[in-house]
Amino acid sequence: MRRSFLFGDGRLCAVVAGTTAAEMARQLRRALRETSIAEVRLDWLANDAERGSFLHWLKRQEFRATILATCRRLEAGGEFAGDVAQELFVLERAVRAGCTWCDVGIETAVQLPRGTMRALLTPAKILLSFHNFQKTPRDLVAKRAALQRIKRSDRNAVKVATQAKTLAEGIRVLSLARGQHNVVAVPMGETCAPLRVLATREGSALTYAPVEQDTAPGQYALEDMRKMFRVDKIGRGTRVYGVIGDPVGHSLSPVLHNTAFQARRIDAVYLPFLVHDLRDFVGAIARLGIGGFSVTLPHKHAIMRYLDDCDALAAKIGAVNTVLVRRHKLYGYNTDYAGVLEALEGRIGLVGSRILLFGAGGAARAAGFALAEAGASVFVCARRPARARALARAIGGQAISRRQLRREFFDAIINATPVGMFPRANVSPLAAGELNCRVVMDLIYRPMKTRLLELARRRGLIAISGVEMFLAQARWQWEIWTGLRPPEDAMRSAVVSLLRKEERAQARPRAAR
C-alpha cells in the first residue's frame, strides 16, 4: 500500500530551473521519471515570454504528479525582478496551467490583505516560505511561529530554509519539523548537505534536489538522491554511516558503501560530510544516529583525540581511517594498513623485499608500518627530507634522497603523494628513469590509470592501481561496521564502472581536439 504524504505520494521534490521554456520542459519530463513531485522555478525563466511559453506547454500536459510553482522575487533571494502583483499574476497563470501548489514568500504574504492569496490561487495549496541565504537566525522557532500565524486559510504548509554553517545549526533547522506534519525544513550550505538526505527522516514534509542546475547551496543531484542515497527509502530505522574530510566531494566511498548496503538489503545510508570543525561533527553523531564513519584528509590524526578507544596498530601508526560508534562510544581503526598488504599480495614476496615509499604523509605512514610489519625493508623518499627521516625512524626503515633513485633498484615503488590525483591527472610524481623496480603501485585511485602507472606499463613493469587498496580497506571498514562479509563483486563493479565512465568523459574532449 502506497503511503500518502502532504505533497502526494512522496517527499523528494525535484527542482526544475532553466532559462528557456524548452529547458524547463525537458527538465520536468526528466524529473517526473525519478519522482512524483517537482518544483518549477518560474523566476529562473529569462522573461515573461518564456514563462508564458512554458505555462502554455504545461497546460497541455497530463502529468500525474504534484507540480509546485515558485516565482521568487529578488527580495526573497530569487531571480524574479517584478513586484508582488506581478509575482501573483505569474502564480495565478501557473495554477491555471495545472500547478497544484504555490510557494509564496513571507515577504509577499505580509503585503497582502487576508484571504488575497487564497482567492487568487485557488484551487492550488499554498506553501508559505521564509528564506535566509546568509545565516540561520537565533529565533528560528519564532520565525516558524510567524509563518504559522498567517491566517490558516491562507496557507497549507510552511517552509523555513536558512544558510547553516555548522551541523549544529542545520540540526536546529530540521528540529522545526519534528512533530509537525506540514513543515518543510531546509538547512542550506555545503556543510549541511547530508542533512538534506536525512531531512524527511527528521520530519520535514519535503526535501529538494535539482534536476540539473543547483538553485541553493548544498544540494545533491536528483539522480544521486534517488539512486545512491535512496531518499525515498530512508526512515527512522535507517542506520547512518559516512566519510568525513575536507574536501570530501571527490570521495568514491559513498558510491561503494551505498552499493554494498543495497546489495545486502541493509537499511542504511552512507553520506559524505564536509567537516571543517571536528567538534561540530562529533557533537552531531548521537543526534543523527551515526553508527560509523570513514576518515580522510585532514582528520586522520586529529580524530584520535575524540576516541574512547583505539586499535593498538592504529595508535602506533598515529592515524585512524575508520571509526565504529557503539553505545555512544567511538572506537578507532586503520584499515589502510590491510589495504596495502592485500593490494601487493601475490605480486611480490614481502619478506626481505626492498620497497620505496614516495611520500611521508598519513597514507605513507600506514603503508610504511604495514610493510615493515610484513618483513620488508622500507625506504622513504619525500619532498621534505626531515619528514622522510622521521617516518623512516618510526618504522625502522631508511630515508633516501631523490637524486639516489636513479641508482637504486627496488622490488616495488609506492606513490603515497597526491601528485597525479584528479583533476590534475596529467602529471606524475616520478620520472620514467626513476622507476627502477619490478612493481609500481599508486595509492591514488582517481583516476584509475594515473600518469605514473602509464609510465610503469611502458617500461614493462607491473602496475597496481590505488583502486586495489581503496577496495581492500573499504571491505575491512564495512565488516567492522556491520559484522558481515562485504559484497566484494558489487563494490568493485560500482567503483570501476564509475571510474571508467569518468575516463571516457575525459577522453572525449581530447579526441575532439
N, C-alpha and C positions, 0 to 999 in steps of 0.2 A: 504493500500500500504506500503511495507517494505521500510524503509529508507536505502540508500546506503551510507556507510562510506568509508574512505580511505582504511581500512583494511577489507572491506567486509560488512557484514550485522550487525555489532555491534561494541562495543568499549571495551568490557570486555574480556581481554586476560588471559586465564588460563596458569599458568606456570607449565610445566611438568619437573620434576627433579628427576632422580633416578640414582643409580649407576650401574644397570644392564639393559640390553635390555628388559627383561621381565617386570621389574618395570616400565620402560618408556612406554611400550606398554599398560600396564594395566592403568596407569595414563592418557594416551592420550585418550583411549576409554572413561574413566570416564569423562574427561574434555569436550569432544565433546557432551556429554549428557546434559551439562549445558550451553555451549556457542559455538559459531561458529569460535572462534579464539583461537589458542593455540601456546605458545612458547615452543619449545623443547630445553632444556638446554643440548646440546651435550657435553659441558665441564664437566658436572657432572658425565657422564659415567666413569667407573673405568679405562678403557683403550681403545686402538684402536679396539681391537677385539669386545668389547661390542658396540662401536659406529658402527662398520661395521654390526654387527648382527641387531641392531635396525634399521639402514637405509635400510638394505635388507628387513626387515619386513615391514617398512613403504612404500617402493616402491610397494609392492604387495597390499596395501590397496587402497580403492576408497573413501576416505573421501571427502565429500562436505563441505570443511572448509578451512579457511586460516591458514596455518601452517608456523610459523616464526621460523627459525633456528638460534640458538645462540651457539657460541663456544668461550666464553670469556676467554681471556688469563689471567694469574696471574697478569700481569702488569695492566690490566684493572679491577681488582677486581674479576676475575672469577676463575675457577678451572683448566683451561687447561694449562699444563706446556710446551706445544710446542711453536714454533716460529711463525712468521707471515705466512710463506709459508705453514706450517702445518695447521694453522687455516684455511687458504683459501682453502686448499685441502679438509678439512672436510666439509666446507660450500659448496664447489662445488659438493661433493657427496650428500649432503643434497638436493641441488636443483634438481639433477638428480632423487632423491627419491621422489620428489613431493612437496618440501617446496617452497612456493610462495614468501616468504620474508626472508631476512637475516639481522640480527642485527650485524653491524660491528663497532667496537670501533674506536674513533678518533685516538687512539694510533697506530692502524693498518693502517688506511687510509693515515696518513701523511707520512708513509714509502713507499707508492706505487706511481708509475707514474700515471698521469691522464689516466683514461679510463681502468685501470687494473681491478678494481672491477667489472665494468660493463661487460667487456669482459669475465671474469671468471665466473660470477654469473648469466648471462642472462639464462633464461628469468625472474629470480626472481627479485623482487624490493628490494631496499636497505634502511634500517633504520640506519642512521649514528648516533652513540651514544657517549655521554660523561657521565662518572660516577665519582662521588667523594663520597666515603663511609666515609670520615672523617668530612666534613663540607660543608656548602653552601658558595661558593666564593662570594665576593662582586660584581665582574664583571660578573654577570650571563648573562646579555644581550650581552656582548662581547663574552661569551662562545657560546651562540646560534648563534651569527653572524659568529663566526669562523667555526662552523659546516656548516652554510649556504653558506659560501664562497667556500667550496669544490665544484668543478665543478658540476653543476646541473645534468649532465648526469651520475654522479657517485653516486647520492643519490636521493631517492624519498621522504624521510621524515627524520626529525632529532629528537633526543631524548636527554633530559637533566635530569639526575637523581642524586640528591645530598642529603647528610645527613642534615636534617633540625632539629635543636634543639628546635625551637620555632614555634608556629603557624605563627608568622610574617614572619619567614624565609620560611616556607612552602608555604605561600600565594605568596611570591615573586617568588618562583619556578613556581607555577601554572600560574602566570601572564605572563610567557613567551609564553603560548599557546593562550592567548587572541587575537582574531582577526586573528589567524593563522589556516590554515586547515591541515597543515602537520607537526605539532609539538606535540611530546609526552613529557609531563612534569610530573616528578615523585618526589615528596618530600618524602624522606625516613626517618624512625625513628618512635618510638612509639608515641611521642607527635603529630606527623602529620598523624597518621594512618587514622583519619576521613577524611582527605583531599584526600585520595585515593578513597573514596566513591564519593566525590564531584568533582573529577578531570575532568571527562568528561563534567560535567555541566559548568566548568570553561574554557572549550575549548580544553582540551587535547584529542588527537586523540585516545589514549588508556589509560586504567588503568589495573593494573595487580593483579592477585590473584592466590596463589599456590593451586594446587590440593591436595598435601599432605605436602611436605617439603618446609618450608619458605626459600626463596632464597635472601631475602633482609629484613632489619629491618622495622617493622611497617606494615606488610601485614595482611590482613584478609583472611580467608579461602575462596575458591571459592564458596562453598555452602552458606556461610553466605553472601557473596557479592550478590549472585543471589537471595536467598530466603528471608533473613532477611532485607537486605538493598535495595534490588531490584534496583541495579545499572543501569540496562538497562531501567528502567522507569524514572530515575531522569532527570529533565530538568530545564530550567531557572525558571519555576514557582513553583518548588518543595520547600515547606517550610521545614526549618531545625530546629530540636529540639535536645536535648542531655542531657547527665548526665556528670557532672564534678566531679572528685575525684582523689585521689592519695593513694592507687591504685584504678583502676576502672574496670579492666578486669573481676572481679568476678561478676559484676552487672548483674542482670537479667532484668533491666529496658529496654534495647534495644529490647529484645525479646517481652516483654509485650507491649510497646508502638508501636512498628512497627506492631505487630499483630493487635492492635486497629486501626491504620491508614488504614491497609489493609481491615479490617472488615467493616469500614465505607466508604471505597473507597475515602479516602482523599489523595491528592498528597503531601505527607510529609514523611520525614525520620528522625529517631531518632538515634543519634550517641554517642558512649562513648568517652569522651575527657579525656585523662590523663593530668591533669593540675598540674604542679609544681609551675607555676607562674600565679597567678590570673590576674595580669595586662596584661599579654600576651593574655590570653583568652578573657578578657573583650575588649581588643583592636581589637580582631578579630570578635566580634559579628556582627557589622554592615557590614563588608566586606563579611562575609559568609551568611548574611541574617538569622541569628538565631532568631527564634520567641519566644523561651522559653527554660528553661533547669532545670533539677533536680540538686540538690547539695547534695553531700555526703561527708564523711570524707576526708580531714580535713578542709573543706572550709565552713562549715555551719555558722560559726560565722564571719569569715574573709570576706565573700562575702558582708556582710551588709554595709561595708564602700563604696561599689561601687553602692549602690542602690539609686535611685531617690526618692523612697517612699517605705514604709514597712507597712504591715498589723500590727495593734496595738498588736495583740496577739503574732505574731512572734517577734515583738520588745521586748515584755515583756519576752518571753522565751529566747531571745538573740540568736536565731538560725533560719536560713532560709533553707528550703529544696526545695523550688520551686521559680523560677523567671519567670515572664512574661515580654517579651520585646514588648513594644508598642510605636510606633513613636520615636524610638531611646532612650526611657527611660526604666529603669529597676525597676520593682515592685516585692517586696519580700513577700513570704507567708510561713507558716509552716503547711503542711498537715499531718505531723507525728502525730500532736495533734488529728486530727479527726480519724486517723487510729487506734490509741489506743482505743478510745471510741467505735468505730464500732466493733472492734475485741472482746471487752468484753461484748458488748450489748447482752442481752438475757441470759448470763451466770450467772451474779450476778447483784444485785441492787447496784448501785454505792453510792447512798446517805447513809452516815453513815457507809459504809464498811471500813474495815481495810485492806490496801493494802501495801505490801512491795515492794519497788523498790530496786533491787540489782544492784548497779552501780550508778555513778553520772556524767556521761558524757553528751554529747549532746542529745542522744536518751533518756536518763533518764530524762533530763530536760524537754523535750517536753512531755513525759508521765506524769511526776510529775505535771506540770501545768494543763494538761488535766484532770487528776484525781481530783486534788484539786478543780478546777472549777466545776466539776461534783458533788462535795459534799463528796468525800471520805476522810478518814483520812489516810494520806500517811506517811509511814515510809521509811527512806533511810538508806541503808547499803552499804558501799563501801570499797574497799581496802585502800583508803586514807580517814581516818576519817574526816580530815579537809574539804575535798570536799563534803562529805556526810552532814556535818553540814551546809555548805554554801548553798547547794541545799535545805535542809530542811527549812532553814530560808526563802529562796526566795519563797517557795510555801506554807509556813505556816504549814509545817509538822514536823516530829520528826526524829532525827538521832538515829540510833540503832547500837550497836556493833555486830560483827559476833558471839561472844560467847552467845549472848542473843537469837539467832534464835531458838535454840532447846527448849527454854522455852516459846516461844511466839506462838500464833495462829493468822493466817491472813485469810481473805476471799480469797485473791489472792496474789500470789508472781509473780513478773515480772522480768525476767532477762534482764537487759539493758546493759550487758557487751558483748564483742566479744568472750568470752570463749565458745568454742564448735562450732565455725564457721568453715566451710570448708576452708582448708583441714584438720584442727585438730578437727575432728568431734567426736573423741572418748573420749573427756573429758567433765566434767560437772562443771559449776561454783559453784554448791551447792551439798552437800551430801544428800542422801535419808532422813537421820534423821533430816535434816533442813527444809524439805518440810512439815511443819505443816500448812496446808491450805486446801481449797476446790478446788482452781483453780491454775494451773501453766501456765504462758504464757512466751514464749521465743521470744524476738524480732528478734532473728536470723532466717532467712528464708532459709538459705543454709548451711546444709541440712534441709529438711522439718521436719525430725524426729531426733531431736538432742538427745544427751545423757541425757540431763536434762529432756526432755519430756518422754523419755523411763522410767526414774526413777519415774516420776509422775504417769504414767499409771500403773506401777507395784504396786503402793500404792493405786490404785483405784481413783485417782484424775482426774479432768477434765484437759486435756492438750490442750493448744491452740498454734498452730504453728505461727511463725513470718510471714508466708505467708499471714495470715489473715490481719495483719496490713499493710504489704507491698502492698497487692492488694487494700486495702481501701485508703491508702494515694496516691497511683498511680491514682486511679479513680478520686480523687479530683484534682490532678495535671492536668490530661487530660482535665477535664471540665474547669479549669482555662484557659488553653491554647486555647482550641477550642470553648468553649461556648456551646458544645454539650454534650448529655448524652453519657457516655462511653459504649462500648460493653462489659459488665461485664463478660458474659459467655466466650467469645472468649479470653479475657485477662486471666481469671482464667485457662482455658484449656491449654493455651500456657505455662504458668509458671509451673503448676502442672505436665504437661507432661514432661517437661524438667527435673524437679527435680526428678521425678520417674525414668526417664532414667538414671540419674546420680546414683541414689540409686542402680539400678540393676547392673550398671557397677562396682560400688564399692563392691557389694555383691559377684560378680563372683570370684575375687581373693581369698576372704575369704573361699568360698566354695571349691576352688581348693586346699587350704591348708588342 
